[in-house]
């Protein structure tokens, strides 16, 4: 779906074993820097960067981790990057006990699109992409239904 959504809901990918980052108000280079740094430091095998809107990026890492390791990694990036948006997102994920990234369009924003890949993509990234494809298909079907 290339247009913004008219749906009253936002659909996303939620997981406890995939390290996800939601970086707000950063350049692509900054998002890639933190993705590479976390990938190397925690041996996460690889990552995928999606652009959710102007200067807003999502990062998905490949290696499966426990929930506690997941939150330890997100906390590490949050503290070192000083990204207020990521800190707020991290706190919300801790409260929900599951990490979520938006997949569907949202009011004035298009669906996040893949802008960069690095490293191995055969683990959690593959699973994320399968679920992302399913969610996008659901959104497409729902938006074609004429609700009365």
C-alpha positions as CSV (number, residue, x, y, z in Angstrom):
1,X,0.0,0.0,0.0
2,X,1.7,3.2,-1.1
3,X,-0.8,5.7,0.4
4,X,-1.3,6.7,4.0
5,X,-4.0,4.9,5.9
6,X,-7.6,5.6,6.4
7,X,-7.8,2.9,9.0
8,X,-8.6,3.7,12.6
9,X,-5.9,1.3,13.8
10,X,-2.2,0.8,13.4
11,X,-0.8,-2.7,13.0
12,X,2.7,-3.8,13.9
13,X,5.1,-6.6,14.7
14,X,5.4,-7.5,18.4
15,X,8.0,-9.9,19.7
16,X,10.1,-10.6,22.8
17,X,13.0,-12.4,21.2
18,X,13.9,-10.0,18.4
19,X,16.0,-6.9,19.2
20,X,14.2,-3.9,17.8
21,X,15.1,-0.2,17.9
22,X,12.8,2.8,17.1
23,X,15.1,5.7,16.5
24,X,13.5,9.1,16.2
25,X,14.9,12.4,15.0
26,X,18.1,11.0,13.6
27,X,19.8,10.9,10.2
28,X,20.2,7.6,8.3
29,X,23.9,7.7,9.1
30,X,23.2,7.9,12.8
31,X,20.7,5.1,12.6
32,X,23.2,2.9,10.7
33,X,26.0,3.9,13.2
34,X,24.0,2.6,16.2
35,X,22.8,-0.5,14.4
36,X,26.3,-1.4,13.4
37,X,27.7,-0.7,16.9
38,X,25.0,-2.8,18.6
39,X,25.4,-5.5,16.0
40,X,29.1,-5.8,16.6
41,X,29.0,-5.4,20.4
42,X,26.3,-7.9,21.0
43,X,27.1,-10.2,18.1
44,X,23.6,-9.9,16.6
45,X,24.6,-11.3,13.2
46,X,23.0,-8.7,11.0
47,X,20.3,-6.0,10.8
48,X,17.7,-4.4,8.7
49,X,16.9,-0.7,8.7
50,X,13.5,0.6,7.8
51,X,12.6,4.3,7.3
52,X,9.3,5.0,9.0
53,X,9.1,8.7,8.2
54,X,11.5,11.6,7.7
55,X,14.4,11.1,10.2
56,X,12.7,8.2,11.9
57,X,14.1,4.7,11.5
58,X,13.3,1.2,12.8
59,X,16.1,-1.4,13.2
60,X,15.5,-5.2,13.3
61,X,18.4,-7.5,14.3
62,X,18.8,-11.1,13.2
63,X,19.9,-13.2,16.3
64,X,17.3,-14.6,18.7
65,X,17.8,-13.4,22.2
66,X,16.0,-13.7,25.6
67,X,13.7,-10.9,26.7
68,X,16.2,-9.7,29.4
69,X,19.0,-9.6,26.9
70,X,16.8,-7.8,24.4
71,X,16.0,-5.1,26.9
72,X,19.6,-4.9,28.0
73,X,20.6,-4.2,24.4
74,X,17.9,-1.6,23.9
75,X,18.8,0.1,27.2
76,X,22.5,0.1,26.2
77,X,21.7,1.9,22.8
78,X,19.2,4.2,24.6
79,X,21.8,5.3,27.2
80,X,24.7,5.7,24.8
81,X,22.8,7.4,22.0
82,X,20.9,9.9,24.2
83,X,18.0,9.5,21.9
84,X,14.9,10.7,23.8
85,X,12.5,9.0,21.5
86,X,14.3,5.6,21.9
87,X,14.3,6.0,25.7
88,X,10.5,6.6,25.7
89,X,9.9,3.7,23.3
90,X,12.2,1.5,25.5
91,X,10.2,2.3,28.6
92,X,6.9,1.5,26.9
93,X,8.2,-1.8,25.7
94,X,9.2,-2.7,29.2
95,X,5.8,-1.8,30.5
96,X,4.1,-3.9,27.7
97,X,6.7,-6.7,28.1
98,X,7.0,-7.0,24.3
99,X,8.7,-4.9,21.6
100,X,6.5,-3.5,18.8
101,X,7.4,-1.7,15.6
102,X,4.7,-0.3,13.3
103,X,4.2,-2.1,9.9
104,X,1.0,-0.5,8.6
105,X,0.5,3.1,7.5
106,X,-0.4,5.6,10.2
107,X,-2.5,8.7,9.7
108,X,0.0,10.9,7.8
109,X,2.8,8.3,7.5
110,X,3.4,5.6,5.0
111,X,4.3,2.0,5.9
112,X,8.0,1.8,6.9
113,X,10.1,0.8,4.0
114,X,13.4,-1.1,3.9
115,X,16.3,1.2,3.2
116,X,19.4,-0.9,4.3
117,X,20.5,-4.4,5.1
118,X,23.8,-5.7,6.6
119,X,25.0,-9.1,7.7
120,X,23.1,-12.3,8.0
121,X,19.3,-12.1,7.3
122,X,18.2,-15.7,7.9
123,X,16.9,-15.7,11.5
124,X,14.7,-13.2,13.2
125,X,14.9,-10.8,10.2
126,X,13.4,-13.5,7.9
127,X,10.6,-14.1,10.4
128,X,10.0,-10.4,10.7
129,X,9.7,-10.0,6.9
130,X,7.2,-12.9,6.7
131,X,5.0,-11.4,9.4
132,X,5.4,-7.9,7.8
133,X,4.2,-9.2,4.5
134,X,1.2,-10.8,6.1
135,X,0.3,-7.6,8.0
136,X,0.6,-5.6,4.8
137,X,-1.6,-8.0,3.0
138,X,-4.2,-7.7,5.8
139,X,-4.1,-3.9,5.6
140,X,-4.5,-4.0,1.9
141,X,-7.6,-6.3,2.1
142,X,-9.1,-4.2,4.9
143,X,-8.7,-1.0,3.0
144,X,-10.4,-2.5,-0.1
145,X,-13.5,-3.4,2.0
146,X,-16.2,-0.8,1.7
147,X,-17.6,-0.4,5.3
148,X,-21.1,0.9,5.6
